[in-house]
Amino acid sequence: MEKQVVSGPRGIIRRIFEIREIVILLLVLLLGVFMSIRSPQFLTARNFQIVGNYMATDMIIGAFLTISLIAGNTDFSVGSNMGCSAFVCGLLLNAGTAIPLAMLAGLVTGVLIGLLNAFCVVRLKVLPMIATMGTWMAFKGVGLMIINSSTLSNFPRDFKALVQDNQFLGFLGIPSLLMSMLIVTVIAAFLLKYVSFFHQAYFIGSNPESAKLSGINVKRFTFVLYMLIGLCAAFAGVLAISRYGSAPASLGQGVEFRVISALLIGGVSLNGGEGSILGTFLGILLMALIANALTLFGIDTNLQNVLIGSIMVISVAIDEFNRRRQS
Amino acid sequence: MDDIILDVQGMTKDFPGVRALDDMRFTLRRGEIHALLGENGAGKSTLMNILSGAYTPDAGQITLDGERVSFRTPLDAEKKGISIVHQELAIFGSSTVGENIFTTHAPRNALGMIDYGKMYASARQLLDEYGFSDVNERRMMRRLSVGRQQIVEILRAVKKNAKVLILDEPTSALTERETDVLMQIMRNLNQQGVSIIYISHRLEEVFRICDSATIMRDGRYIITLPVAQTTKDELVRHMVGRDVIYQYGAGTSPVGEELLRLEGISYKRYVKNVSLTLHKGEVLGLAGLEGAGRTELLQTIFGVHRPDSGRVFLEGHEVHIHSPQDAKAKGIAFITKDRKNRGLFLRKSISDNFLAANLDRFTRRGLTQFKLARQGAEEYKERFQIKTPDVKKKVMKLSGGNQQKVLLSMWVSRQPKVLLIDEPTRGIDVGTKESIHSLIRDYAKEGMGVIMISSDMPELIGASDRIVAMYEGSVFGELDLESITEQRIMSLTSGIEVEAKG
């Protein structure tokens, strides 16, 4: 039996509201317009930079996490990974290791944690949620152990200059963090859309059995993605300590839940098969704008968590509603 | 001309407790459309799963195009030129139609990037070629009707340029027009030299399109016949071909007054305008193929589904059943065929299971009476001869037959008026089968009305006082004790014969 086609203006509006990216974009615009009217500081270059910096590390982590989650594999260990990898880098810097080498060691740490995640999921067959919750806890502990629960500081001047003075990737007057975020985002979006290996994420997520039957190497995909997520988490960590000039013991804590909620707001489904880099970007942007608005208006920033939590649940509820109506 | 493309010899496959294939052979000539026929459980799907690399055989050999082959994975088989469209849909719901046709074989440009323009253009062309100009190649797959999804899946297999294409009951979800188109696709492919193995329960289609037919029964090869020189009756005779008739007590309990009456029950596309009557003391057998809507009919009576239309009368009064709880309260019991997942709490003890079904009766002043539950479970253990030393034993440790007895005890202990039971003896050994049927018969003698689904035809005949045959959601005929024969049931459930109801 053919489905009824809803036509006319109501049908079109309904269709538009079924596309998550558009709904979030509307929310972002609404908030943007409201803010530019109510706050003179909002539309300034300085404020844009603040919002951008706020987003950057989340987006760098969220980009490949989106691809992995489309294929149905979540990763809760990103926050601990970010911290732990940054601590490795920071300790080596303080021990006098050359800057590129220390940074590389940080990134390798991230990849190795990703590899461990993939091993637990693929070889030990532990559910991704449980496996990565395990590594999340474990590496939070490892991180705090290697720095003795204290803040690392006194990094070499040249290392801090990378992000603080925008020496790293900083051209066209765009700050390092922002530039790094844009590059990772564009690469992830391109890979997901145009490169078969990454595009497979949609097939794996929407029907893992059929994906296997049509010859997709699901195990290899899972390994590669967890390692890339690990790499990005470490990258975010290294950028963060260069920017702050220190590595607080709390570095990276809570990032995993913030990023995953932004992904869910942006339309990634925990059931797999759905989501886009654009959606994730908009989800993270929305979160940054809400934080920005609360700061500019001097409202208790804890309200941010209340708002984000509510938006997340409401947007997933809308999804489920649409799904039920369709079937 | 005897140009053989695929030859299977001595194929044997054992599953725990059952030999699915036993020295099976099968020969496919180049360029023919070959039907594979047999009852449910005859081993057709097992054979096809071996040919497409999903299962590895225990013994036997496959020769493809003169070359001995063995497949370890589906991809192996595909590379050698065998493609399969499975009975269950294997679609990617949140990807587009075009992506579903090409999956991992999407066209790429010089840089190795997926060339969406080219992909959608080829998909468009393919859809037009087969007369589906109304299907948008960019539409999300899950928004298509099930029939259209099936067509897209077949086009995906077509795209792979297979030498041998296996279609496992592809028409069960198709409309008549879509079936016509499928036949057209098959003829086109056939002219291009693709050999096709076609599994279907619809004999009509076999006569429309197939060149020859191989019949299998109980995992064994029976006969291969040229379709042009045979008749439906001959095919059915070979498919049935048994002479053992079991005696499970059909016709041994006094049939009383009317208990349950359905008038024109319909539910979605599964159940169409079904009317039937059940009397006290009667075991009514529901015959039909997989997907004929038998389970859905029982679920609708039990309130799992809300019927789109129709009326239900219980002991002469019209009732409206809104939920399973409602049905339970009105004295209807439903025993699912999925006893492991839906029927029992496998990790709990026999007495806990018994308690769960009777929680209301074993509660005094808000407190659960575990002792009473244990006594009740003990009582049924004796009565049903459940083989276990202790009712505290976990249900998962019991054999399938004993699990079924536990499930039965959970429901009959509530003394229902109507017992609906779906495949009560699937996967159960012959001895226990008999004792389950005699238990059911005992309850019928006490005045309970039973509607039973079974795909095991001799069993159904041996146990039922009356048989109602369903085909694609409708009742196609009703047979009383005297007129029941396996062949009649087979004809009715394959849609060959429609019996005017008197």
Interface residues (C-beta under 8 A of the other chain):
Chain A: M1 E2 K3 K193 Y194 V195 S196 H199 Q200 Y202 F203 G205 S206 N207 E209 S210 A211 K212 L213 S214 G215 I216 G273 E274 Q326
Chain B: A54 P74 L75 E78 A90 I91 F92 G93 S94 S95 E99 T103 T104 A106 R108 G112 M113 I114 R142 R143 S145 T175 R269
